[in-house]
């Protein structure tokens, strides 16, 4: 290696700035360098250990690396997003449990357009707590014979 190349490589590593790290221990860096007379920012990740598994890079850091976001994610933002992901996982578990319980009891909610939710048993009969709001529908009514495009207005 020539002295000029070694000097240039050492200069690149000296001028780098660490902007953050993720929960996997990957570290993220930036450096401003001149490319064809224009100053450009270069961003990269240094993986923890020798694994270098790109699937360990969180989506927030991927967006920063690709220039889809100007600022690197802050530790507070990363903590908030991790908490949100944990809440989503918990909600998924709750929904799975609810679905299992509905399968065991034979009562499943039925969604109807323009009506409230109705619970129905497997034999198709409404349960006692079922309510249907038929007074007002947001769907147009009538037959196809009287339809004129652009004339229907939702109820006020």
N, C-alpha and C positions, 0 to 999 in steps of 0.2 A: 504494500500500500504506500502511496506517495504521502509525503508530509503534508501536502496541501489537502488531500482527502481526509487524512486523520484530523487535521486542524478543523476542517469544516464539520466533520462528524461530532467532534467534541464541542464545538460551538453550538451545534443544534441542540445537544442535550443540556448544555448550560442555560440556554435561553428558554427552555420549556417551563411552563407554569402548570402545576397541578391544580385542577379546578374542582376535583371531588373524587369520591370513591363510592362504591355501592356496597350492599350487604354481603356480597360474595367476595369482597376484598379486591375487586378490579379497580384500578386507578385510571383517572381520565385527565388528559393533558391537552394543552393548547400552546401554539407558538405562532407568531406572525413572521412570515418570511416573504422575501421578494421573489416573484415568479414573473418573468418576462417584463420586468420594470414595474410591476403592480404588486402592492403589498397584499398578501392573502393570509387568512388565518387557517392554520392546519390543526385538526383535532384528531386525537387517537386515544385508544385504550391500551393499557398494559394489563394483561390478565394476571391474576394471582396464580403462582405456581406454573408448572409446565403444561397444564391441561389445555389452555387457550380455547376453551369452549365458547363459541359466540352465542350459544343459547343462554348463557348466564348473564348476558347484558340486558338489563331492564329496558322496557320500551321508552322510558323517559330519556335514558342515556342514548339509545339508538337515535331518537329524534335529534338530540343535540349533536351527536357525531355526524349525522347527515345534513346538518344545517337547517333542519326544519324548525328549530327553536334557537333564538339568539343567545339566551342565557342558560347556563348549566342548571340542572335541578338543584335546589337547595336541600339541605338535610331535613328541614321542616316539611318541605313539599314531599320528599320521599317518604317520610314517616306518615304523613297524612294519607298518601296514596296506598301505602302498605296497610294502614288501618282500614281504608275503604275496601281493599281487596279481601281482607279478613272478614269484614261485615258481609260482603257478597258471598263468600264461602259459607258463612253461618246461615244466611238466608236460603241458600241452595239446600243446605241440610234440613232446615225447617220445612221447606216446600216438599222435599222428598218424604219427610216423616208425615206431613199432612196428606200427601198423595197415598202413602201406604195405609194410613188410617181410613181414608175414604174408601179404599179398595176393600178393607176388612169389614167396614160397617155397611157398605153398599150404597152410601149416600155420596153423590158426586154433583158438584155445581154445574149448571148448564147455563151458558151465556146466550142471551137472545138480543138481537139488535133492537135498540130502542126501548128496552125493558130493563128492569133491575135483575140482579142475579137470582135464579131460582134453584133451590136444591131439589133434586129428584132422586128417588130410590131406584134400584135396579128394575123394578116392575113398572117404572114410568109415572108413578103417582107423585104429586107434589107433597112435600113435607109440610108440617104445621107452620113453620116459620117463614114459609115462602110468601113473597109479596111481588105483585106485578103492577107496574105503573102504566096503565093503558090510557090514561087521560090525555097524554101528550106524547107524540112521537116526532122524532126529528127526520123520519123517513117520509118521502112523498107518498101519497095515496092516490088511488084511481086506477083506471084501466088504461091499457096502451092505446086505445082508440082516440082518447082525448088529449094525448101528450103532444105538447108543442115545445120544441127545444128552446131553452133559455127563459122559460116562463115560470118555472117552479121557484118559489121563495120559501126558505125555512120559516117555521112558525116563530112569531115574535113574543 
